[in-house]
Amino acid sequence: MGENDIIATKKQVRKAGENIRNDTASEKDYEIISIWRSLHAQIMSSFATSINRKLKSKKIPAKVMARRLKRLSSIEFKLKRFSNMQLDRMQDIAGLRVVFENIKQVRLFQQIMEQTYLNDSRKFKLIKTNDYINTPKSDGYRSIHQIYEYKDKTKRGLELQIRTQMQHLWATAVEVLGIKSKSKIKQGYGEEYYKEFFRLSSALFSIIENTEINNDYKSFSKKQICNEISKLDKEYNILKMLSSLLVSSKNIEELKQKDHYYFVIELNTDAKKLRITGYKKSDFNKAKEYYDFLEKTAIKTNESDIVLISLDKIKTLRSAYPNYYLDSREFVKVIEKAIK
């Protein structure tokens, strides 16, 4: 599909997005959205290659480098949550994430990306950076978000998240709870005690990493924060609950092949069963078709959580997406060590 075809598709995409917002979307609208989403796979793969080269040349070891196409459920939620959001301008249809061991590596990589992509000589241009480490979100979320634009007439966007391992553990635990409870904690919904628990946990992690703390807890000492976490845990058994959600190995249909690049992940949250289907880099269309099929089924049954991701090495899948294994064990270990 050429640039002019993609531009024509963008006009249809905007209308399809409006129809979703108004609950009047047809099968044709969903088909258009699927095509639009798939058009981001190529630029996502190209940008991932550039990042890998950058990491290698600068000798910065990343613990995780992964990418995903935005889930249909997340697209729908975002359109309905933000009334001025236009689907053809949604900047995180393609999402990439790089996780580092410590904050020093995060800042170094952020600086390298800014120096590289703030000029006009590259096919991607950095157009915005949101620093949620220096200024954590009110819910406790911490990470660097950078928005890039592909420099052709289509102006497709993608989002790069840069975070530490500790920030990744926190975000994963939030997603695990949200997936299992279906309470959309990540989007700001759910029980207040869960939200307070994660805000406090984020403040604790900020102290451990020596970064800015959420404004609500700036006057708290580490001991005070740990005491508050401990109180909530004793009353609501949060840590035990998070530890118990782990998908059993006997319920994981996992891959052994090493030449796969795209992966469709299907988590049945009620049965705690995980199925991972892999595809070679040349088989993206097959992966897309299966992804679309599973999403349509999931909308009707509301039993499964589906995502299409790509990885260079399958062995990094669990560390990149522990939320699909309902795995919060490392997060729980850090909290338990601190409150003891």
NORDASUL-V617560 format. One record per residue. N is the residue number from 1. BURIAL is + if it has 16 or more other C-alpha atoms within 10 Angstrom, else -. D_CENTER is the distance of its C-alpha to the mean C-alpha in whole Angstrom. Layout:
<<N/BURIAL/D_CENTER> <N/BURIAL/D_CENTER>>
This chain:
<<1/-/28> <2/-/29> <3/-/28> <4/-/30> <5/-/29> <6/+/25> <7/+/27> <8/-/29> <9/+/26> <10/+/24> <11/-/27> <12/+/26> <13/+/23> <14/+/23> <15/+/26> <16/+/24> <17/+/21> <18/+/24> <19/+/25> <20/+/22> <21/+/22> <22/-/26> <23/-/25> <24/-/28> <25/-/25> <26/-/27> <27/-/27> <28/-/27> <29/+/25> <30/+/22> <31/-/23> <32/+/23> <33/+/19> <34/+/19> <35/-/21> <36/+/19> <37/+/16> <38/+/17> <39/+/19> <40/+/16> <41/+/15> <42/-/18> <43/+/17> <44/+/14> <45/+/16> <46/-/19> <47/+/17> <48/+/15> <49/-/19> <50/-/20> <51/+/17> <52/+/19> <53/-/22> <54/+/22> <55/-/20> <56/-/23> <57/-/26> <58/-/25> <59/-/25> <60/-/22> <61/-/20> <62/+/17> <63/-/15> <64/+/12> <65/+/12> <66/+/9> <67/+/8> <68/+/8> <69/+/9> <70/+/8> <71/+/10> <72/+/13> <73/-/13> <74/-/10> <75/+/13> <76/-/16> <77/-/15> <78/+/14> <79/+/17> <80/+/19> <81/-/18> <82/-/19> <83/-/22> <84/-/22> <85/+/19> <86/+/20> <87/+/18> <88/+/20> <89/-/19> <90/+/15> <91/+/13> <92/+/10> <93/+/11> <94/+/10> <95/+/7> <96/+/8> <97/+/7> <98/+/11> <99/+/12> <100/+/15> <101/+/18> <102/-/19> <103/+/19> <104/-/22> <105/+/20> <106/+/17> <107/+/20> <108/-/22> <109/+/19> <110/+/18> <111/-/22> <112/-/22> <113/+/19> <114/+/21> <115/-/25> <116/+/24> <117/+/22> <118/-/24> <119/-/27> <120/-/28> <121/-/29> <122/-/25> <123/-/24> <124/+/21> <125/+/21> <126/+/19> <127/-/20> <128/-/18> <129/+/17> <130/-/15> <131/-/16> <132/+/15> <133/+/16> <134/-/20> <135/+/19> <136/+/17> <137/+/16> <138/-/18> <139/+/16> <140/+/16> <141/+/12> <142/+/13> <143/+/11> <144/+/12> <145/+/11> <146/+/13> <147/+/14> <148/+/16> <149/+/19> <150/+/20> <151/-/24> <152/-/26> <153/-/27> <154/+/24> <155/+/22> <156/+/18> <157/+/16> <158/+/12> <159/+/10> <160/+/10> <161/+/8> <162/+/11> <163/+/11> <164/+/14> <165/+/14> <166/+/15> <167/+/12> <168/+/10> <169/+/12> <170/+/12> <171/+/9> <172/+/9> <173/+/12> <174/+/11> <175/+/9> <176/+/12> <177/+/14> <178/+/13> <179/+/13> <180/+/16> <181/-/18> <182/-/17> <183/-/17> <184/+/14> <185/+/14> <186/+/11> <187/-/13> <188/-/16> <189/-/18> <190/+/19> <191/-/22> <192/-/23> <193/-/23> <194/+/20> <195/+/19> <196/+/21> <197/+/21> <198/+/17> <199/+/19> <200/+/21> <201/+/19> <202/+/17> <203/+/21> <204/+/22> <205/+/19> <206/+/20> <207/+/24> <208/-/23> <209/-/21> <210/-/24> <211/+/22> <212/+/22> <213/+/22> <214/+/21> <215/-/24> <216/-/25> <217/+/26> <218/-/27> <219/-/31> <220/-/30> <221/-/31> <222/+/28> <223/-/31> <224/-/31> <225/+/27> <226/+/27> <227/+/30> <228/-/28> <229/+/25> <230/+/28> <231/-/30> <232/+/27> <233/+/26> <234/-/30> <235/-/30> <236/-/27> <237/-/26> <238/+/23> <239/+/22> <240/-/24> <241/-/22> <242/+/19> <243/+/21> <244/-/23> <245/+/20> <246/+/19> <247/+/20> <248/-/23> <249/-/23> <250/-/26> <251/-/23> <252/-/21> <253/-/22> <254/-/21> <255/-/22> <256/-/24> <257/-/25> <258/-/23> <259/-/24> <260/+/21> <261/+/18> <262/+/16> <263/+/15> <264/+/15> <265/+/14> <266/+/15> <267/+/15> <268/+/19> <269/+/18> <270/-/22> <271/-/23> <272/+/20> <273/+/20> <274/+/18> <275/+/19> <276/+/17> <277/+/19> <278/+/19> <279/+/21> <280/+/22> <281/+/21> <282/-/24> <283/-/23> <284/+/20> <285/-/22> <286/-/23> <287/+/19> <288/+/18> <289/-/21> <290/-/20> <291/+/17> <292/+/19> <293/-/21> <294/+/19> <295/+/17> <296/-/21> <297/-/22> <298/+/19> <299/-/20> <300/-/24> <301/-/23> <302/-/20> <303/-/20> <304/+/17> <305/+/13> <306/+/13> <307/+/10> <308/+/11> <309/+/10> <310/+/13> <311/+/14> <312/+/17> <313/-/18> <314/+/18> <315/-/18> <316/-/15> <317/+/13> <318/-/14> <319/+/13> <320/+/10> <321/+/8> <322/+/11> <323/+/10> <324/+/11> <325/+/14> <326/+/14> <327/+/15> <328/+/15> <329/+/19> <330/+/18> <331/+/17> <332/+/20> <333/-/22> <334/+/21> <335/+/22> <336/-/25> <337/-/27> <338/+/26> <339/+/28> <340/-/31>>
